[in-house]
Amino acid sequence: MSHISYPLQRKLILISFLLIPLALLVIFTYYPAMRLVYLSFTSWDGISPVKEWLGLGNYIEIFTNPDLFGVFLHQIPYVLIGIIQNIVAIVFAVILNSKLRGRNFFRVMLFLPFIMNAVAVAFMFQYVFDTTNGSLNGLLGLVGLESWQQSWLGNASLVNYALASIGFWRFMGYNMVIYLGALQSIPGDMYEAARIDGASRFQMLWSLTIPNLTPIISLNMFLTLSGALAVFDLPFVLTKGGPAGASETFLFKTIETAFQFNNYGLASAMSVVLLLFTAIILVVQNLVINRKGD
């Protein structure tokens, strides 16, 4: 009877443990991704078995049709407010990393919005931005700023900033906690040496804290920018893409193209474009950070 050597047994055990996760990865990630790319070159209504091959037709439609590609302009407010959100999160992280009385309470209160359900948050802010009985317009009237009162979700030039501000409220505490963990990993000896050399708080922040936070800032900015490209829940729940399509995002348009207009081929191409843009953001961001590091 043949005897299996220990190294071979070890390899067989490792392979057997890897088979199931690899099979799940192929079935639920790689195959759907390849299927998505294939469908992006076809015209398919999602029902009929026949798929008409269009080649690059769907991609040409995306980049030449302003009703499709133009909705990326609606996501600029999400990017701008996302950047401000990270700056504010760093400031709060620095403050709450100091010996502040009640700092744990403030950390919990700032992080609390992140654990709330996204749809529940959207419905809550529906009452905040309500034109007649909303708390925001009520507050403005209370402090004598009646001229600022308006339909926040009905104004095409402001609706995306209003929606993006909800994301600011919800995710700022999450980013703050990540920055706070990174700050606590910086050795205290570095700050002590900087104080001995006569560095001010701003100099320590700019020359010591920020450079040590660069990898975490890179991660959070990638998550922020990719999230800004994939906004769906807030405009879907609060505005349904209105007014007059002013709050439609690219992902909102993609889902609408697939499930409302039954154009799965074009929707698949839009999904591929969104994936490519996310990859481009990651590459550009890494190039910028690596050049800064050099």
C-alpha positions in Angstrom: 0.0 0.0 0.0 1.5 3.3 -1.1 2.3 5.9 1.5 1.6 9.7 0.8 4.4 11.8 2.0 3.8 14.7 4.5 4.6 17.5 2.0 2.1 16.0 -0.4 -0.6 15.6 2.3 0.0 19.3 3.3 -0.5 20.4 -0.3 -3.6 18.3 -0.8 -5.1 19.8 2.4 -4.3 23.3 1.3 -5.8 22.7 -2.1 -9.0 21.2 -0.6 -9.5 24.2 1.7 -9.0 26.5 -1.3 -11.4 24.7 -3.7 -14.6 26.0 -2.2 -13.7 29.7 -1.9 -12.1 29.6 -5.4 -15.2 28.0 -6.8 -17.4 30.7 -5.1 -15.1 33.4 -6.4 -15.4 32.1 -10.0 -19.2 31.5 -9.8 -20.2 34.8 -8.2 -17.4 37.2 -9.3 -15.4 36.2 -12.4 -18.1 34.5 -14.4 -20.7 37.4 -13.9 -17.9 39.9 -14.8 -17.1 38.1 -18.0 -20.8 37.7 -18.7 -21.3 41.5 -18.1 -18.5 42.4 -20.6 -20.0 40.0 -23.2 -23.5 41.5 -22.8 -22.1 45.0 -23.1 -21.4 44.3 -26.8 -24.9 43.1 -27.5 -28.5 44.3 -27.7 -30.6 42.3 -25.3 -34.0 42.9 -23.7 -33.4 40.5 -20.8 -36.1 38.1 -21.9 -35.5 36.8 -25.5 -32.8 34.2 -25.9 -31.4 35.9 -29.0 -28.8 38.6 -28.4 -27.9 40.9 -31.4 -24.1 41.6 -31.6 -23.5 45.4 -31.7 -19.8 45.5 -31.2 -18.9 49.0 -29.8 -22.3 50.4 -30.5 -23.4 50.6 -26.9 -20.1 52.3 -25.9 -20.5 54.8 -28.7 -24.0 55.5 -27.5 -22.8 56.1 -23.9 -20.1 58.6 -24.9 -22.1 60.5 -27.5 -25.5 60.7 -25.8 -25.5 63.6 -23.3 -28.5 62.0 -21.5 -26.3 59.1 -20.5 -22.7 60.4 -20.1 -23.8 63.9 -19.1 -25.2 62.7 -15.8 -21.7 62.4 -14.5 -21.9 66.2 -14.1 -24.6 65.6 -11.4 -22.0 63.8 -9.4 -19.5 66.6 -9.1 -21.2 67.9 -5.9 -20.7 64.4 -4.3 -17.0 64.6 -5.2 -16.5 68.1 -3.8 -18.4 67.5 -0.6 -16.6 64.1 -0.3 -13.3 65.9 -0.3 -14.5 68.4 2.3 -15.8 65.5 4.3 -12.3 63.9 4.5 -10.7 67.2 5.5 -13.3 67.7 8.3 -12.8 64.0 9.4 -9.1 64.6 9.8 -9.7 67.7 11.8 -12.1 65.9 14.2 -9.7 63.0 14.4 -6.8 65.2 15.5 -9.0 67.0 18.0 -10.5 63.7 19.5 -7.0 62.1 19.6 -6.0 64.7 22.2 -6.7 64.5 25.9 -10.2 66.0 25.6 -12.7 65.5 28.3 -15.6 63.3 27.0 -13.8 62.4 23.8 -15.2 58.9 23.8 -18.8 60.3 23.9 -18.0 62.6 20.9 -16.5 59.7 19.0 -19.6 57.6 19.5 -21.9 60.5 18.5 -20.0 61.3 15.3 -19.8 57.6 14.3 -23.4 56.8 15.1 -24.9 58.0 11.8 -22.8 55.5 9.9 -24.5 52.5 11.5 -28.0 53.7 10.5 -29.8 52.2 7.6 -29.3 54.2 4.4 -33.0 54.2 3.4 -34.0 55.2 7.0 -31.5 58.1 6.7 -33.0 59.1 3.4 -36.5 59.2 4.8 -35.3 61.1 7.8 -33.8 63.8 5.7 -37.0 64.0 3.6 -38.5 65.7 6.6 -35.4 67.9 7.0 -35.6 69.2 3.4 -39.4 69.4 3.2 -40.4 72.7 1.7 -43.3 73.6 4.0 -42.8 71.7 7.2 -39.1 70.9 7.0 -36.8 71.4 10.0 -34.1 73.2 7.8 -36.5 75.8 6.5 -38.0 76.1 10.0 -34.6 76.7 11.5 -33.8 79.4 8.9 -37.0 81.1 9.7 -36.3 81.0 13.4 -33.0 82.8 13.0 -34.4 85.4 10.6 -33.1 84.0 7.3 -36.5 83.6 5.6 -34.9 84.6 2.3 -32.8 81.4 2.3 -35.9 79.2 2.6 -36.6 77.2 -0.5 -37.4 73.8 -2.0 -34.1 72.1 -1.4 -35.0 69.0 -3.3 -36.9 70.8 -6.0 -34.2 73.2 -7.1 -32.2 71.7 -9.9 -29.1 73.7 -9.1 -29.1 72.7 -5.4 -30.6 69.2 -5.2 -27.3 67.4 -5.7 -25.6 69.5 -3.0 -28.5 68.8 -0.6 -28.3 65.0 -1.3 -24.5 65.0 -1.0 -24.7 66.8 2.4 -26.6 63.7 3.6 -23.6 61.6 2.7 -21.3 64.1 4.5 -23.4 63.7 7.7 -23.5 59.9 7.4 -19.9 59.0 6.5 -17.8 61.8 8.2 -17.7 59.9 11.5 -16.7 56.6 9.7 -13.8 58.4 8.1 -12.9 60.1 11.3 -12.6 56.7 13.1 -10.3 55.4 10.4 -8.1 58.5 10.7 -8.2 58.2 14.5 -6.9 54.7 14.3 -4.1 55.8 12.0 -3.2 58.7 14.3 -2.9 56.4 17.3 -0.5 54.2 15.4 2.0 57.1 15.0 4.7 56.8 17.7 4.5 59.4 20.4 8.3 59.8 20.4 8.1 61.5 17.0 5.9 64.3 18.4 8.1 64.6 21.5 11.2 65.0 19.4 9.3 67.7 17.3 8.3 69.6 20.4 11.9 69.5 21.7 13.0 71.0 18.3 10.5 73.8 18.8 7.9 72.8 16.2 4.5 74.4 16.5 1.2 72.4 16.4 0.6 73.4 12.8 4.1 72.4 11.8 3.7 69.0 13.5 0.3 68.6 11.8 1.6 69.5 8.4 5.1 67.9 8.5 4.5 64.9 10.8 0.8 63.9 11.0 -0.3 64.4 7.4 2.7 62.5 5.8 2.0 59.5 8.2 -1.7 59.6 7.3 -1.0 59.5 3.5 -1.8 55.8 3.0 -5.0 56.1 4.9 -5.9 59.4 3.1 -5.3 57.5 -0.2 -7.6 54.7 0.9 -10.4 57.0 2.1 -10.2 59.2 -1.0 -10.5 56.2 -3.3 -13.5 55.0 -1.3 -15.0 58.5 -1.4 -14.5 59.1 -5.1 -15.6 55.6 -6.1 -18.7 56.0 -3.8 -19.4 59.4 -5.5 -19.5 57.6 -8.9 -21.9 54.9 -7.5 -24.5 57.0 -5.7 -28.0 55.5 -6.1 -30.0 55.2 -2.8 -30.3 58.9 -2.0 -31.7 60.1 -5.3 -33.8 57.0 -5.8 -35.5 57.3 -2.4 -35.7 61.1 -2.1 -36.2 62.5 -5.6 -36.7 59.6 -8.0 -34.1 61.4 -10.2 -36.0 64.7 -10.2 -36.5 67.5 -10.7 -36.5 66.9 -14.4 -33.7 64.4 -14.1 -31.4 66.9 -12.3 -30.5 64.4 -9.6 -30.0 61.3 -11.8 -26.6 59.7 -11.3 -24.8 57.3 -13.7 -25.7 54.3 -11.6 -29.3 55.5 -11.3 -29.4 55.8 -15.1 -27.8 52.3 -15.5 -30.5 50.6 -13.3 -33.2 52.6 -15.1 -31.9 51.5 -18.5 -31.9 47.9 -17.5 -35.1 47.5 -15.5 -37.3 50.2 -16.9 -36.3 50.3 -20.5 -35.2 46.6 -20.7 -32.0 47.5 -22.5 -29.6 45.1 -20.7 -26.9 45.4 -23.3 -26.6 49.2 -22.9 -26.9 48.9 -19.1 -24.1 46.3 -19.1 -21.9 48.7 -21.1 -22.7 51.5 -18.7 -21.6 49.2 -15.8 -18.3 48.4 -17.6 -17.7 52.1 -18.1 -18.4 52.8 -14.4 -15.9 50.0 -13.5 -13.3 51.5 -15.8 -13.7 54.9 -14.3 -13.2 53.5 -10.8 -10.0 51.7 -12.0 -8.8 55.0 -13.6 -9.4 56.9 -10.3 -7.3 54.3 -8.5 -4.4 54.4 -11.0 -4.3 58.2 -11.1 -4.5 58.5 -7.3 -1.6 56.0 -6.8 0.5 57.9 -9.4 -0.1 61.2 -7.7 0.6 59.8 -4.2 3.7 57.9 -5.3 5.1 61.0 -7.1 4.5 63.0 -3.9 6.3 60.4 -1.9 9.3 60.5 -4.2 
